[in-house]
Amino acid sequence: MRPDAELFGWWIADLVLAQSLRWPRPLPLLMTQAFGPAFRTEGGGKRIRPGEKGFEPAVCVALVQAAAEACRLASELSRRAEKLLAVAPKLRAKGAGDVIFLLLNEDAVSGSLVTKNLSRFAARRLFERLQQLDAVRELSGRTSFRLFGL
């Protein structure tokens, strides 16, 4: 009915799914698949919309694909977190513990992070060292303002 609210509708569907399964937090499963191949007609044609033929099976397929992708991503993040914890003893910077805590608990951490034990320049060197050890990835793709994460 309102094309501009379509993604909001998918978000609500994920919220309802989480509540019905008694999850503590909703996961963006269906929302990530809204424009995916599950909602395309055979041969990759037009998108299947709510109310059209084949929509309900497409929702089921999209949910399975999203769950598989979420499991793959969780496995990859777990592996990267283990790698970060394994290289932690090799770090000599005073504020390294704070940075590792942030990396494990946040989606992204600024490369110019400043803490009471870590200057902006020390943070830059620490993130470069973590990148050399393949414990973090640079997420922004920029050279001036860099974001790091697992």
N, C-alpha and C positions, 0 to 999 in steps of 0.2 A: 504494500500500500504506500509506503514511503521509502523510495530507493535510497534517500540520503541517510536512512536509519538502519540499513541492512546489517552493517557490522555490529551495531548496537544489539540488534536482534540475535546475532550469533553469539555475542558475549552473554546475553541473557540465557540463551540455550545452554551454554557452558555452565552458568551459575545454577540453573535448574538441575542439570546433570549432577553437579557436585553436591547439591543439597539432597537429591534423591539417593545418592550413594553414600551420604553422610561423610563426605570428605571435609576436612577442616578448612580448606581453601579451594576455590575453583581453579582449574587449569584451562588455559586457552587451547582447547582441543579442536572443537568445531570451527572456531573463529579462524584458526590458522589454515583450515582447509576450504574456507568459503569460496575461494577462486581456484581451487585445485582441480585435478583431473577427475575426481569422483563426481563432480557436478557438471561434467561435459557429456554431451551426447556421443554416441559411438562415432569414431572417426575424428574426435576432437572438435566437434562442431560447437553449436551454441550452448550457453549455460542452461542448466536445468534450474528452474525457479520453483519456489514453494507453490504447491498446488498443481504443478505440472506432472505429467506421467513420468514415473521413475524417480521422483524426488525422495520418497521414503527409503528405498534401497540405497540411493546415493548418500543419504545421511548416515546409514549404517556403514557403508564402505568408507566414508570420510572419517568416521569415528575410529574405525579399526586402523586406518592409515595414520591418523593423528596419534593414537596410542602407541603404535610401533615407533613412530618418529620421536615421541616423548621418551620412550624407554631407551632408544639409541642415544639421544642427547643426554639423558641422565647418566648413562654408562660412560659416555665421553667426559662429562663434567666430573664424575667420580674419579676417573683415571687421572684427569688433570689435577684434581685436588690432592690426590695421593702423591703425585709427582712434586707438587709444590711443598707438601709437608716433608717429603724426602730430601729436598734440597735446602730446607730451612737451616739445618746445622752448618751449612757451608757459607751462610751469610754472616758478615761481620758487622754490618751497620747496626747502630744502637736501636734505631727505630724499626728494624726489620720485623719484629714480632707484631707491631701494630699494623704494618702493611700486609703481612700474611693474614692476620685476622680480618682486615677489610676485604682482601681479595677472596677469602672464603665466604664472606657474608654479604657481599655486594655484587651487583651485576658488573659494574665497572668502577675503576679507581683512577683518578686523575694522575697523570705522570708528574705533575708538579705539586703533589700532595705535600703539605707542611704539617708536622706534628711537633710536640715539645721536644722530641729526641731526633727529629729528622728535618734538615733544611730542604729547600726546594732542589738544590744542586745534589744533595746526598740522595734524595728521592729519585732524581733522574738517573744517577749512577746505579742505584739499587734496581730500578726497573730494567736498565740495560743489562745488568748482571742476570736478573731473572729471565730475561729474554734469551740470553746466551745459553742458559741452562735449560731452555725450553720448558720453563715452568709457567710462564704467562704468555699471552698473545696481545699484540697491539690491536685495538679494536677500531680506532677511528680512521686509520689510513692516512692521517695527516702528519706533517712534521712539526707544526707549531703547537698545537694543543693535542696531546696524546692521551688516550684512554687505554687502560690495561685491564685485562680480566682473564678468567680461566678459559 
